[in-house]
Amino acid sequence: MYAIDNATAVTSMPAVSPAGAAGFFTGGNPAAGLAATVVTADWLNIVQQELLGAVNGAGITPSKAQLNQLALAAQRLGMVQPFSAELSEAIGGYPLNSLVSDPSLVGVYYVSTVNNNTTPPGSGASWKVIGYGSLAGWTEQNYTLAAGGERTISLNFTAPCAGNIHVIGSANYSAQNTNQTNLTIIVNGQSLSADQVTGATAMTNHSCVAVAAGPVTVASYCGTSSQNPPNVGHTLSYLFVPSSS
């Protein structure tokens, strides 16, 4: 698909004349005095721009050498797309069961729970989250605590809606850690679960808590009263599960 580009073409689209009564083409009938329909520049420009709009809207660069661009554009535009306020306005709102993707979070999708839905996802109850492809994380740090020392490791993500987060922290020691060791799970600055043991070679702690939509920080604190603590393999992981509403 490509725009007209011969020597008689102009560089900008002329103003379109006011709309008349919608009709159809005819080849005319000389015997009945019926003239053939005149194909106007207005009509040709409109058709050209509609076709180019589909190609450009699909992110395809128009080319004279490729004759299947409109078909490719239809396939591309038929895929799940992010919510579009422009499309919503043009069609009077998304229909019931429409599927859109989150514009910034990979693997997160929304389905419309109402007809004529003009509300952006995440701003009301008219969309339901149905995909959670990347809402999990894991990290590990290996270090040696100072005598009586402590360290906190953390992960950050953005919850697209309210839900529950399951957090697991573990500390594995290269030798038995004498005296007392503390392992705590923290979500958004709140300590949720803490274990204190003596003489451990490994510790695991976990917690599950509800969180609201927005930024979330999960963390695991490891501290020891040992005067000669061994090396530590400290891990932290989380899994976010959106609520059903």
KEFI-463848 format. One record per residue (C-alpha): z, y, x; residue number from 0. Coordinates in nm, 3 decimals. Example, Ala and Ser with C-alpha at 12.3 -4.5 7.8 and 13.67 -1.06 7.14 Angstrom:
// KEFI-463848
<node z="0.780" y="-0.450" x="1.230" nr="0"/>
<node z="0.714" y="-0.106" x="1.367" nr="1"/>
This chain:
// KEFI-463848
<node z="0.000" y="0.000" x="0.000" nr="0"/>
<node z="-0.093" y="0.339" x="0.136" nr="1"/>
<node z="-0.144" y="0.693" x="0.005" nr="2"/>
<node z="-0.493" y="0.836" x="-0.037" nr="3"/>
<node z="-0.594" y="0.972" x="0.305" nr="4"/>
<node z="-0.958" y="1.077" x="0.295" nr="5"/>
<node z="-1.090" y="1.424" x="0.379" nr="6"/>
<node z="-1.063" y="1.547" x="0.018" nr="7"/>
<node z="-0.691" y="1.465" x="-0.015" nr="8"/>
<node z="-0.435" y="1.748" x="-0.014" nr="9"/>
<node z="-0.116" y="1.745" x="0.193" nr="10"/>
<node z="0.129" y="1.799" x="-0.094" nr="11"/>
<node z="0.131" y="1.672" x="-0.451" nr="12"/>
<node z="0.001" y="1.927" x="-0.705" nr="13"/>
<node z="0.225" y="2.022" x="-0.994" nr="14"/>
<node z="0.199" y="1.775" x="-1.281" nr="15"/>
<node z="0.072" y="1.912" x="-1.612" nr="16"/>
<node z="0.302" y="1.891" x="-1.919" nr="17"/>
<node z="0.317" y="1.551" x="-2.088" nr="18"/>
<node z="0.093" y="1.496" x="-2.390" nr="19"/>
<node z="0.080" y="1.211" x="-2.641" nr="20"/>
<node z="0.091" y="0.875" x="-2.465" nr="21"/>
<node z="-0.232" y="0.677" x="-2.499" nr="22"/>
<node z="-0.465" y="0.417" x="-2.347" nr="23"/>
<node z="-0.790" y="0.410" x="-2.149" nr="24"/>
<node z="-1.122" y="0.356" x="-2.321" nr="25"/>
<node z="-1.467" y="0.298" x="-2.181" nr="26"/>
<node z="-1.608" y="0.511" x="-2.464" nr="27"/>
<node z="-1.865" y="0.437" x="-2.735" nr="28"/>
<node z="-2.177" y="0.654" x="-2.712" nr="29"/>
<node z="-2.302" y="0.531" x="-3.050" nr="30"/>
<node z="-1.987" y="0.655" x="-3.217" nr="31"/>
<node z="-1.965" y="0.967" x="-3.004" nr="32"/>
<node z="-1.647" y="0.843" x="-2.833" nr="33"/>
<node z="-1.622" y="0.964" x="-2.474" nr="34"/>
<node z="-1.481" y="0.745" x="-2.198" nr="35"/>
<node z="-1.130" y="0.834" x="-2.081" nr="36"/>
<node z="-1.124" y="1.072" x="-1.787" nr="37"/>
<node z="-0.901" y="0.951" x="-1.504" nr="38"/>
<node z="-0.715" y="1.262" x="-1.391" nr="39"/>
<node z="-0.562" y="1.350" x="-1.054" nr="40"/>
<node z="-0.227" y="1.374" x="-1.237" nr="41"/>
<node z="-0.242" y="1.011" x="-1.348" nr="42"/>
<node z="-0.362" y="0.884" x="-1.011" nr="43"/>
<node z="-0.091" y="1.074" x="-0.824" nr="44"/>
<node z="0.179" y="0.943" x="-1.056" nr="45"/>
<node z="0.064" y="0.582" x="-1.017" nr="46"/>
<node z="0.037" y="0.621" x="-0.640" nr="47"/>
<node z="0.387" y="0.768" x="-0.611" nr="48"/>
<node z="0.540" y="0.503" x="-0.836" nr="49"/>
<node z="0.391" y="0.228" x="-0.617" nr="50"/>
<node z="0.491" y="0.400" x="-0.294" nr="51"/>
<node z="0.837" y="0.459" x="-0.438" nr="52"/>
<node z="0.886" y="0.083" x="-0.475" nr="53"/>
<node z="0.763" y="0.014" x="-0.123" nr="54"/>
<node z="0.970" y="0.290" x="0.038" nr="55"/>
<node z="1.272" y="0.205" x="-0.176" nr="56"/>
<node z="1.265" y="-0.145" x="-0.031" nr="57"/>
<node z="1.274" y="-0.005" x="0.322" nr="58"/>
<node z="0.911" y="-0.102" x="0.395" nr="59"/>
<node z="0.682" y="0.137" x="0.583" nr="60"/>
<node z="0.354" y="0.179" x="0.387" nr="61"/>
<node z="0.055" y="0.030" x="0.570" nr="62"/>
<node z="-0.319" y="0.017" x="0.495" nr="63"/>
<node z="-0.342" y="-0.312" x="0.684" nr="64"/>
<node z="-0.092" y="-0.504" x="0.467" nr="65"/>
<node z="-0.190" y="-0.592" x="0.112" nr="66"/>
<node z="0.127" y="-0.765" x="-0.011" nr="67"/>
<node z="0.376" y="-0.482" x="0.032" nr="68"/>
<node z="0.441" y="-0.436" x="-0.340" nr="69"/>
<node z="0.519" y="-0.807" x="-0.376" nr="70"/>
<node z="0.752" y="-0.790" x="-0.075" nr="71"/>
<node z="0.919" y="-0.480" x="-0.219" nr="72"/>
<node z="0.979" y="-0.656" x="-0.551" nr="73"/>
<node z="1.145" y="-0.946" x="-0.368" nr="74"/>
<node z="1.358" y="-0.712" x="-0.156" nr="75"/>
<node z="1.466" y="-0.497" x="-0.449" nr="76"/>
<node z="1.546" y="-0.811" x="-0.648" nr="77"/>
<node z="1.822" y="-0.899" x="-0.400" nr="78"/>
<node z="2.181" y="-0.792" x="-0.462" nr="79"/>
<node z="2.205" y="-0.422" x="-0.378" nr="80"/>
<node z="2.499" y="-0.180" x="-0.334" nr="81"/>
<node z="2.604" y="0.022" x="-0.640" nr="82"/>
<node z="2.363" y="0.314" x="-0.697" nr="83"/>
<node z="2.473" y="0.619" x="-0.896" nr="84"/>
<node z="2.106" y="0.722" x="-0.925" nr="85"/>
<node z="2.008" y="0.386" x="-1.076" nr="86"/>
<node z="2.312" y="0.389" x="-1.303" nr="87"/>
<node z="2.212" y="0.728" x="-1.442" nr="88"/>
<node z="1.846" y="0.630" x="-1.482" nr="89"/>
<node z="1.922" y="0.314" x="-1.685" nr="90"/>
<node z="2.221" y="0.445" x="-1.877" nr="91"/>
<node z="2.472" y="0.237" x="-1.680" nr="92"/>
<node z="2.471" y="-0.116" x="-1.541" nr="93"/>
<node z="2.448" y="-0.395" x="-1.803" nr="94"/>
<node z="2.721" y="-0.654" x="-1.854" nr="95"/>
<node z="2.729" y="-0.914" x="-1.571" nr="96"/>
<node z="2.532" y="-0.696" x="-1.329" nr="97"/>
<node z="2.603" y="-0.787" x="-0.966" nr="98"/>
<node z="2.635" y="-0.529" x="-0.687" nr="99"/>
<node z="2.754" y="-0.545" x="-0.327" nr="100"/>
<node z="3.015" y="-0.329" x="-0.162" nr="101"/>
<node z="2.839" y="-0.057" x="0.046" nr="102"/>
<node z="3.079" y="-0.090" x="0.340" nr="103"/>
<node z="3.249" y="-0.433" x="0.328" nr="104"/>
<node z="3.048" y="-0.743" x="0.422" nr="105"/>
<node z="3.079" y="-1.033" x="0.179" nr="106"/>
<node z="3.239" y="-0.834" x="-0.106" nr="107"/>
<node z="3.061" y="-0.831" x="-0.443" nr="108"/>
<node z="3.140" y="-0.696" x="-0.788" nr="109"/>
<node z="3.032" y="-0.805" x="-1.137" nr="110"/>
<node z="3.029" y="-0.560" x="-1.428" nr="111"/>
<node z="3.264" y="-0.657" x="-1.710" nr="112"/>
<node z="3.116" y="-0.410" x="-1.961" nr="113"/>
<node z="2.779" y="-0.285" x="-2.081" nr="114"/>
<node z="2.643" y="0.059" x="-1.984" nr="115"/>
<node z="2.874" y="0.070" x="-1.684" nr="116"/>
<node z="2.849" y="0.402" x="-1.497" nr="117"/>
<node z="3.181" y="0.368" x="-1.310" nr="118"/>
<node z="3.154" y="0.299" x="-0.934" nr="119"/>
<node z="3.319" y="-0.030" x="-0.826" nr="120"/>
<node z="3.676" y="0.009" x="-0.713" nr="121"/>
<node z="3.743" y="0.313" x="-0.933" nr="122"/>
<node z="3.826" y="0.133" x="-1.257" nr="123"/>
<node z="3.872" y="-0.195" x="-1.440" nr="124"/>
<node z="3.505" y="-0.227" x="-1.542" nr="125"/>
<node z="3.414" y="-0.419" x="-1.224" nr="126"/>
<node z="3.561" y="-0.749" x="-1.102" nr="127"/>
<node z="3.561" y="-0.854" x="-0.738" nr="128"/>
<node z="3.394" y="-1.195" x="-0.696" nr="129"/>
<node z="3.328" y="-1.228" x="-0.322" nr="130"/>
<node z="3.554" y="-1.206" x="-0.022" nr="131"/>
<node z="3.340" y="-1.311" x="0.272" nr="132"/>
<node z="3.507" y="-1.124" x="0.558" nr="133"/>
<node z="3.863" y="-1.064" x="0.439" nr="134"/>
<node z="4.037" y="-1.279" x="0.696" nr="135"/>
<node z="4.133" y="-1.222" x="1.056" nr="136"/>
<node z="4.296" y="-1.375" x="1.363" nr="137"/>
<node z="4.412" y="-1.259" x="1.704" nr="138"/>
<node z="4.604" y="-1.397" x="2.002" nr="139"/>
<node z="4.781" y="-1.238" x="2.296" nr="140"/>
<node z="4.921" y="-1.415" x="2.601" nr="141"/>
<node z="5.194" y="-1.240" x="2.797" nr="142"/>
<node z="5.540" y="-1.265" x="2.954" nr="143"/>
<node z="5.819" y="-1.075" x="2.786" nr="144"/>
<node z="6.058" y="-0.876" x="2.997" nr="145"/>
<node z="6.421" y="-0.984" x="2.992" nr="146"/>
<node z="6.544" y="-0.908" x="2.642" nr="147"/>
<node z="6.196" y="-0.770" x="2.567" nr="148"/>
<node z="5.976" y="-0.752" x="2.258" nr="149"/>
<node z="5.611" y="-0.713" x="2.155" nr="150"/>
<node z="5.425" y="-0.657" x="1.827" nr="151"/>
<node z="5.062" y="-0.755" x="1.767" nr="152"/>
<node z="4.868" y="-0.630" x="1.463" nr="153"/>
<node z="4.543" y="-0.647" x="1.264" nr="154"/>
<node z="4.392" y="-0.391" x="1.025" nr="155"/>
<node z="4.152" y="-0.422" x="0.731" nr="156"/>
<node z="4.069" y="-0.251" x="0.402" nr="157"/>
<node z="4.149" y="-0.433" x="0.078" nr="158"/>
<node z="3.871" y="-0.359" x="-0.176" nr="159"/>
<node z="4.113" y="-0.413" x="-0.465" nr="160"/>
<node z="4.467" y="-0.526" x="-0.536" nr="161"/>
<node z="4.543" y="-0.879" x="-0.424" nr="162"/>
<node z="4.770" y="-1.104" x="-0.220" nr="163"/>
<node z="4.776" y="-1.149" x="0.154" nr="164"/>
<node z="4.903" y="-1.455" x="0.338" nr="165"/>
<node z="5.013" y="-1.379" x="0.694" nr="166"/>
<node z="5.105" y="-1.633" x="0.966" nr="167"/>
<node z="5.254" y="-1.556" x="1.305" nr="168"/>
<node z="5.337" y="-1.802" x="1.583" nr="169"/>
<node z="5.481" y="-1.793" x="1.932" nr="170"/>
<node z="5.430" y="-2.081" x="2.174" nr="171"/>
<node z="5.628" y="-2.079" x="2.497" nr="172"/>
<node z="5.527" y="-2.235" x="2.829" nr="173"/>
<node z="5.883" y="-2.368" x="2.863" nr="174"/>
<node z="6.198" y="-2.373" x="2.654" nr="175"/>
<node z="6.299" y="-2.016" x="2.576" nr="176"/>
<node z="6.674" y="-1.996" x="2.638" nr="177"/>
<node z="6.904" y="-1.784" x="2.422" nr="178"/>
<node z="6.777" y="-1.634" x="2.095" nr="179"/>
<node z="6.418" y="-1.558" x="1.990" nr="180"/>
<node z="6.306" y="-1.355" x="1.688" nr="181"/>
<node z="5.966" y="-1.384" x="1.512" nr="182"/>
<node z="5.899" y="-1.143" x="1.223" nr="183"/>
<node z="5.604" y="-1.091" x="0.983" nr="184"/>
<node z="5.532" y="-0.729" x="0.891" nr="185"/>
<node z="5.287" y="-0.593" x="0.627" nr="186"/>
<node z="5.226" y="-0.217" x="0.601" nr="187"/>
<node z="5.540" y="-0.148" x="0.799" nr="188"/>
<node z="5.767" y="-0.368" x="0.588" nr="189"/>
<node z="5.941" y="-0.665" x="0.752" nr="190"/>
<node z="5.896" y="-0.959" x="0.516" nr="191"/>
<node z="6.009" y="-1.273" x="0.693" nr="192"/>
<node z="6.215" y="-1.317" x="1.009" nr="193"/>
<node z="6.332" y="-1.630" x="1.193" nr="194"/>
<node z="6.582" y="-1.643" x="1.475" nr="195"/>
<node z="6.619" y="-1.960" x="1.682" nr="196"/>
<node z="6.774" y="-2.060" x="2.013" nr="197"/>
<node z="6.613" y="-2.273" x="2.283" nr="198"/>
<node z="6.271" y="-2.304" x="2.113" nr="199"/>
<node z="5.938" y="-2.394" x="2.270" nr="200"/>
<node z="5.740" y="-2.289" x="1.959" nr="201"/>
<node z="5.800" y="-2.081" x="1.646" nr="202"/>
<node z="5.594" y="-2.018" x="1.332" nr="203"/>
<node z="5.662" y="-1.778" x="1.049" nr="204"/>
<node z="5.460" y="-1.682" x="0.743" nr="205"/>
<node z="5.477" y="-1.470" x="0.432" nr="206"/>
<node z="5.270" y="-1.393" x="0.122" nr="207"/>
<node z="5.288" y="-1.054" x="-0.048" nr="208"/>
<node z="5.094" y="-0.843" x="-0.300" nr="209"/>
<node z="4.906" y="-0.539" x="-0.165" nr="210"/>
<node z="4.720" y="-0.255" x="-0.331" nr="211"/>
<node z="4.361" y="-0.155" x="-0.263" nr="212"/>
<node z="4.319" y="0.041" x="0.058" nr="213"/>
<node z="4.409" y="0.013" x="0.428" nr="214"/>
<node z="4.636" y="-0.280" x="0.519" nr="215"/>
<node z="4.811" y="-0.347" x="0.850" nr="216"/>
<node z="4.958" y="-0.690" x="0.921" nr="217"/>
<node z="5.173" y="-0.751" x="1.225" nr="218"/>
<node z="5.391" y="-1.007" x="1.401" nr="219"/>
<node z="5.693" y="-0.909" x="1.609" nr="220"/>
<node z="5.824" y="-1.132" x="1.887" nr="221"/>
<node z="6.150" y="-1.051" x="2.067" nr="222"/>
<node z="6.390" y="-1.241" x="2.291" nr="223"/>
<node z="6.741" y="-1.208" x="2.425" nr="224"/>
<node z="6.658" y="-1.442" x="2.715" nr="225"/>
<node z="6.711" y="-1.300" x="3.061" nr="226"/>
<node z="6.429" y="-1.518" x="3.200" nr="227"/>
<node z="6.176" y="-1.570" x="2.918" nr="228"/>
<node z="5.871" y="-1.794" x="2.975" nr="229"/>
<node z="5.507" y="-1.705" x="2.912" nr="230"/>
<node z="5.419" y="-1.655" x="2.543" nr="231"/>
<node z="5.107" y="-1.740" x="2.342" nr="232"/>
<node z="5.149" y="-1.508" x="2.040" nr="233"/>
<node z="4.907" y="-1.549" x="1.745" nr="234"/>
<node z="4.860" y="-1.363" x="1.417" nr="235"/>
<node z="4.629" y="-1.446" x="1.125" nr="236"/>
<node z="4.583" y="-1.337" x="0.763" nr="237"/>
<node z="4.389" y="-1.433" x="0.450" nr="238"/>
<node z="4.341" y="-1.184" x="0.167" nr="239"/>
<node z="4.286" y="-1.315" x="-0.187" nr="240"/>
<node z="4.190" y="-1.049" x="-0.448" nr="241"/>
<node z="4.369" y="-1.056" x="-0.781" nr="242"/>
<node z="4.178" y="-1.192" x="-1.081" nr="243"/>
<node z="4.150" y="-0.852" x="-1.252" nr="244"/>
